[in-house]
Amino acid sequence: MTRADFSLEYSLAAIERPSCPKCGGQMLFTGMVLGPPGFDIRSFECVARNHAEKVLVGTNMMGWINSSGLRPPS
């Protein structure tokens, strides 16, 4: 990989993959790590163009934790 770009993207769902800025093809998901609270850092790669990107994705985890449907075990 020649370089990794880092961008902020809130709209990516779990299965959505960005397009390669070099060739326009759909990039492959290559991994995910925890980011700052409420975010994941997802890695994508375009094999055809030897290009990689990292995308910061909001997880909306706090909305789930604070939801009324979440209950402690009884």
Secondary structure per residue as TSV (DSSP state, phi and psi in degrees):
chain	resnum	aa	ss	phi	psi
A	1	M	-	360.0	135.3
A	2	T	-	-80.6	-37.8
A	3	R	-	-163.2	162.8
A	4	A	E	-122.5	125.4
A	5	D	E	-95.5	150.6
A	6	F	E	-124.2	124.2
A	7	S	E	-137.5	162.7
A	8	L	E	-103.2	125.2
A	9	E	-	-142.2	118.8
A	10	Y	S	-90.8	-21.6
A	11	S	-	-89.4	-3.3
A	12	L	-	-73.1	123.1
A	13	A	-	-82.7	175.8
A	14	A	T	-58.6	-30.4
A	15	I	T	-107.8	-3.8
A	16	E	-	-75.4	140.4
A	17	R	-	-125.8	139.3
A	18	P	-	-72.5	161.8
A	19	S	B	-85.3	146.6
A	20	C	-	-68.9	129.3
A	21	P	T	-69.8	-15.8
A	22	K	T	-88.1	-41.7
A	23	C	T	-121.0	-12.0
A	24	G	-	84.5	-5.0
A	25	G	-	-74.5	160.4
A	26	Q	B	-75.2	131.2
A	27	M	-	-81.9	155.3
A	28	L	E	-88.3	137.9
A	29	F	E	-74.9	126.1
A	30	T	E	-117.3	-8.7
A	31	G	E	165.4	170.5
A	32	M	E	-150.5	139.3
A	33	V	E	-132.5	159.1
A	34	L	E	-68.4	137.9
A	35	G	-	-105.7	-153.6
A	36	P	S	-59.5	162.1
A	37	P	T	-49.6	127.5
A	38	G	T	88.1	5.8
A	39	F	E	-137.0	151.2
A	40	D	E	-114.9	152.5
A	41	I	E	-110.5	113.2
A	42	R	E	-105.6	138.2
A	43	S	E	-106.4	137.4
A	44	F	E	-132.5	151.1
A	45	E	E	-139.6	140.1
A	46	C	E	-106.4	108.6
A	47	V	T	-68.2	-37.0
A	48	A	T	-62.4	-36.6
A	49	R	T	-109.9	5.6
A	50	N	T	53.4	51.7
A	51	H	E	-130.5	139.3
A	52	A	E	-129.1	150.3
A	53	E	E	-139.2	150.5
A	54	K	E	-118.1	135.7
A	55	V	E	-125.5	129.0
A	56	L	E	-87.0	119.5
A	57	V	E	-120.4	127.2
A	58	G	E	-68.3	132.8
A	59	T	-	-97.8	-14.5
A	60	N	-	55.9	30.9
A	61	M	H	-65.9	-34.5
A	62	M	H	-64.9	-33.7
A	63	G	H	-62.6	-38.8
A	64	W	H	-70.1	-43.8
A	65	I	H	-63.5	-39.2
A	66	N	T	-85.9	1.5
A	67	S	S	-70.7	154.9
A	68	S	T	-73.4	-16.5
A	69	G	T	-80.0	-12.0
A	70	L	-	-86.9	121.6
A	71	R	-	-129.1	146.5
A	72	P	-	-70.2	154.6
A	73	P	-	-61.4	148.0
A	74	S	-	-111.3	360.0
